[in-house]
Amino acid sequence: MLDQNLCNYAKSIVAKEGYTKEEQRQFMSRLERACLDNPDLPPSFVMNCLLSIGETRLELFVPAKS
């Protein structure tokens, strides 16, 4: 189980990023799974990696502004 402070921080970040409630739940599930799969990494590092992956994927589908 993730630390409550990290959970609260992650929830506030994804809410600010405009994730829907369902996307927030999915992100928290991915975060918990990734932390379990990588116990040697700090959970905050894992969270930041997941967030950066999400940002990169979003940029692929956003049209460039002229």
Secondary structure, DSSP 8 states (H G I E B T S, - for coil): ---HHHHHHHHHHHHHTT--HHHHHHHHHHHHHHHHH-TTS-HHHHHHHHHHHHHHHHHHHS----
